[in-house]
Each structure stands twice: as structure tokens, then as C-alpha cells.
Amino acid sequence: QVRLVESGGGLVQSGESLRLSCEVSGSPFSVYAMGWYRQAPGKQREFIASITNHGSTDYRDSVKGRFTISRDGGKNTVFLQMNSLKPEDTAVYYCNANRAGGTSYWGQGIQVTVSS
């Protein structure tokens, strides 16, 4: 059974940084493209960043230059480094593992709160 477990969230002030981690277990990590999404109260879940198993990355425009996604195959973990955080970044952040052919898995989500 594939499991994704996020960690690293919390409460920070505007301008500060956080690094989220998502560890994958139960399946070879290398077969998945990994992504981060977030959902703020009353809003739909939105795409933040992704990284393929070859290391190609993509970002939502509003986080470009502030957020960096990376992966460590030795640790079966994907990271999201978030710098210069803003109150509008407040949301529950979700990790996603997507395999070619349509299989997709989600973590349980982790809260990030940025105070002004």
C-alpha cells in the first residue's frame, strides 16, 4: 500500500520560510512524478509545484521565485522549500504522487499558516 506522509508545516510570520517534506513508502519512488497542492478555506485545491522522475519542474506563477521543489531518491522524499511566505500562502498543503497511466496518491495534508 502506497503511503505519503507530509511534515514540516506550522505557523510563521510573513517573510519567513518553511520546508515541507513528503516521504513515500510502499512503492518505488522513482516511478512517480511528485507534486504539491494546497487548499485554502472556502477555495478549491490548487496546483503549486511538480517534479518529474527526471527532475523537470513546474510551478504556479504566484510561487515562482519563492518556492522550490526537489526530490531525494535515497530518502524517497520530495521537498517544498517555501521562502518569503505571504499570508495568502496560508492553506493545507498536500503531497501527490502520480504514476504514468493515471494512478495517483495523496497525503493527508499539513497546515501552513502565515501571519501578517
C-alpha positions in Angstrom: 0.0 0.0 0.0 1.4 3.4 -1.0 1.6 6.0 1.8 2.5 9.6 1.6 3.3 11.4 4.8 3.8 15.2 4.9 5.8 17.0 7.6 7.3 20.5 8.2 4.2 22.7 8.3 3.4 25.2 11.0 2.9 28.9 11.9 5.3 31.5 10.6 5.3 35.2 10.1 5.2 36.9 6.8 8.6 36.8 5.0 9.8 33.7 6.8 10.5 30.3 5.4 9.3 26.7 5.8 10.4 23.4 4.2 7.8 20.8 3.7 8.7 17.1 3.3 6.7 14.2 1.9 8.0 10.7 2.4 6.7 7.9 0.1 6.5 4.3 1.1 5.1 1.1 -0.3 6.2 1.6 -3.9 9.3 2.5 -5.8 9.7 6.3 -5.5 11.4 6.7 -8.9 8.3 5.8 -10.9 6.3 8.8 -9.7 6.1 12.4 -10.7 5.6 14.3 -7.5 3.6 17.4 -6.8 2.4 19.8 -4.1 -1.0 21.2 -4.0 -2.8 23.4 -1.5 -6.3 24.2 -0.4 -7.3 27.4 1.5 -10.6 27.6 3.4 -13.5 28.0 1.0 -11.4 27.5 -2.1 -10.6 24.7 -4.4 -7.4 22.7 -4.2 -4.8 24.3 -6.5 -1.5 23.1 -8.1 1.7 24.6 -6.6 4.6 22.7 -8.0 5.7 19.4 -9.6 8.8 17.5 -10.3 9.1 14.6 -12.7 11.2 11.5 -12.1 13.8 13.0 -14.4 13.9 16.2 -12.3 11.9 18.6 -14.6 10.0 21.1 -12.5 6.9 23.3 -12.9 5.4 26.0 -10.7 2.3 28.0 -10.2 3.0 31.6 -11.3 2.3 33.0 -7.8 5.1 31.0 -6.2 7.8 31.2 -8.9 11.0 32.6 -7.4 9.8 31.9 -3.9 9.2 28.1 -3.7 11.5 25.3 -4.8 10.5 21.7 -5.3 13.1 18.9 -5.1 13.3 15.2 -4.6 15.8 12.8 -2.9 15.5 9.3 -4.3 17.7 7.9 -1.5 15.2 9.1 1.1 12.0 8.5 -1.1 11.1 12.1 -0.2 10.0 15.2 -2.1 10.6 18.6 -0.6 9.0 22.0 -1.0 11.2 24.9 0.2 9.0 28.0 0.7 10.7 31.3 1.1 9.3 34.8 1.5 6.0 33.4 2.7 2.9 35.6 2.5 -0.4 35.4 4.3 -2.1 34.3 1.1 0.1 31.2 1.2 -1.9 30.0 4.2 -3.6 26.7 3.4 -3.5 23.0 3.9 -0.7 21.6 1.7 -1.0 18.2 0.1 1.6 15.9 -1.5 0.7 14.0 -4.6 2.4 11.0 -6.3 1.3 10.4 -9.9 2.3 7.5 -12.0 2.0 7.3 -15.8 -1.3 5.5 -16.6 -3.3 7.5 -14.1 -2.6 6.1 -10.7 -2.4 8.9 -8.2 -1.9 9.0 -4.4 -2.4 11.8 -1.9 -1.0 12.6 1.5 -3.2 13.6 4.4 -2.3 17.2 4.2 -0.4 19.6 6.5 -1.3 23.1 7.7 0.8 26.1 6.8 -0.3 29.4 8.4 1.4 32.7 7.6 0.6 35.6 9.9 0.9 39.2 8.7 
